[in-house]
């Protein structure tokens, strides 16, 4: 039988002591469980979010003249075609502007004829 050297005996003893000092791992903490009977319920399928709705078709309405709107010719939400009159803008003011433009044109024409003479 062979003898172990003193260094080997010390190593075996230290290994034995180290293994004996291991602590047992603590069991994981369990969460409480609630048990209930199964029952059928209706589930409402609903999603809430914020966003922006965009129409497939849209129209841009712009007046060709400035002024106060005196009459709406269609109801809001009604269908119209391109070129339909949607609103009337102060016809009296437009008539006065037209008369002023005609008077200036006549004055310019008279001035031209005078200069030609």
Backbone torsions as a table, in degrees:
resi	resn	phi	psi	omega
1	UNK	NA	138.4	-177.5
2	UNK	-95.8	148.8	179.5
3	UNK	-97.8	144.3	175.5
4	UNK	-81.1	138.2	175.7
5	UNK	-64.7	156.9	-177.5
6	UNK	-58.6	-34.0	179.1
7	UNK	-66.7	-37.6	178.9
8	UNK	-67.1	-40.2	179.0
9	UNK	-64.3	-42.1	179.7
10	UNK	-62.9	-40.5	-179.9
11	UNK	-64.8	-42.0	179.5
12	UNK	-64.4	-42.8	179.7
13	UNK	-63.9	-43.6	178.7
14	UNK	-63.6	-39.1	179.1
15	UNK	-64.9	-41.3	178.5
16	UNK	-65.0	-41.1	178.9
17	UNK	-67.2	-40.2	-179.2
18	UNK	-65.1	-39.1	-179.3
19	UNK	-70.2	-33.2	-178.8
20	UNK	-73.3	-21.2	-176.6
21	UNK	-90.0	-2.5	179.4
22	UNK	-62.5	134.2	178.3
23	UNK	-89.5	144.8	177.5
24	UNK	-70.6	136.0	-179.7
25	UNK	-64.6	135.2	-179.7
26	UNK	-70.8	137.7	179.6
27	UNK	-66.1	143.6	179.8
28	UNK	-61.8	144.4	179.6
29	UNK	-71.0	126.8	-179.0
30	UNK	-88.6	143.5	176.3
31	UNK	-85.4	145.9	179.2
32	UNK	-68.2	145.0	-178.4
33	UNK	-115.9	133.5	177.0
34	UNK	-105.7	128.0	-178.5
35	UNK	-105.8	131.5	179.1
36	UNK	-141.6	153.1	178.4
37	UNK	-70.1	152.0	180.0
38	UNK	-75.4	137.0	176.6
39	UNK	-142.9	147.9	-179.4
40	UNK	-85.5	134.9	177.2
41	UNK	-137.6	153.2	174.5
42	UNK	-83.5	133.9	179.8
43	UNK	-109.1	126.1	178.7
44	UNK	-84.2	121.2	-179.1
45	UNK	-91.1	102.0	-174.4
46	UNK	-143.3	138.9	177.3
47	UNK	-124.3	129.9	176.7
48	UNK	-109.9	131.9	178.2
49	UNK	-158.9	169.1	175.0
50	UNK	-108.3	152.6	-179.2
51	UNK	-175.8	-165.9	-178.5
52	UNK	-135.0	130.1	177.7
53	UNK	-93.6	133.6	178.5
54	UNK	-120.2	130.9	179.7
55	UNK	-75.3	150.4	176.5
56	UNK	-66.3	-37.9	178.9
57	UNK	-124.6	145.8	176.7
58	UNK	-146.4	161.7	-179.6
59	UNK	-128.9	143.6	174.3
60	UNK	-110.8	122.4	-179.0
61	UNK	-106.4	126.7	178.4
62	UNK	-138.6	138.5	179.3
63	UNK	-82.5	142.7	177.2
64	UNK	-83.4	-17.6	178.5
65	UNK	-131.5	154.7	176.7
66	UNK	-87.9	158.8	176.5
67	UNK	147.5	-177.4	-178.7
68	UNK	-91.0	135.5	178.1
69	UNK	-73.6	124.9	-179.3
70	UNK	-107.6	-19.4	-179.7
71	UNK	-154.9	133.2	171.6
72	UNK	-98.1	127.6	-175.8
73	UNK	-96.1	-12.0	177.9
74	UNK	-131.6	153.5	176.8
75	UNK	-79.4	150.0	177.9
76	UNK	-60.7	132.1	180.0
77	UNK	90.9	-8.0	-179.6
78	UNK	-74.3	152.4	178.0
79	UNK	-79.4	139.0	176.3
80	UNK	-136.0	160.4	177.0
81	UNK	-108.4	162.5	178.2
82	UNK	-58.4	132.3	178.9
83	UNK	93.6	-11.4	178.4
84	UNK	-67.4	145.6	176.2
85	UNK	-79.7	123.4	-176.9
86	UNK	-101.3	-38.7	-179.1
87	UNK	-146.2	160.1	178.0
88	UNK	-113.4	131.3	-177.8
89	UNK	-109.9	114.1	175.2
90	UNK	18.1	80.7	-176.4
91	UNK	-63.4	-30.3	179.9
92	UNK	-64.8	-44.1	179.1
93	UNK	-63.7	-43.0	178.5
94	UNK	-63.3	-37.2	178.6
95	UNK	-64.2	-42.4	178.4
96	UNK	-64.2	-40.5	178.0
97	UNK	-64.4	-41.6	178.3
98	UNK	-63.1	-44.7	178.7
99	UNK	-62.5	-39.8	177.9
100	UNK	-62.9	-42.7	179.5
101	UNK	-64.7	-40.5	178.1
102	UNK	-65.3	-39.9	179.1
103	UNK	-64.6	-41.8	178.1
104	UNK	-65.0	-39.2	178.4
105	UNK	-64.0	-42.8	178.8
106	UNK	-64.6	-39.9	178.7
107	UNK	-64.5	-42.7	179.2
108	UNK	-65.5	-39.5	178.1
109	UNK	-64.2	-43.9	179.7
110	UNK	-63.5	-40.3	179.3
111	UNK	-65.4	-38.9	177.9
112	UNK	-63.4	-45.4	-179.7
113	UNK	-64.1	-37.2	179.3
114	UNK	-65.6	-40.0	179.7
115	UNK	-71.2	-29.5	178.1
116	UNK	-69.0	-30.5	179.6
117	UNK	-70.0	NA	NA
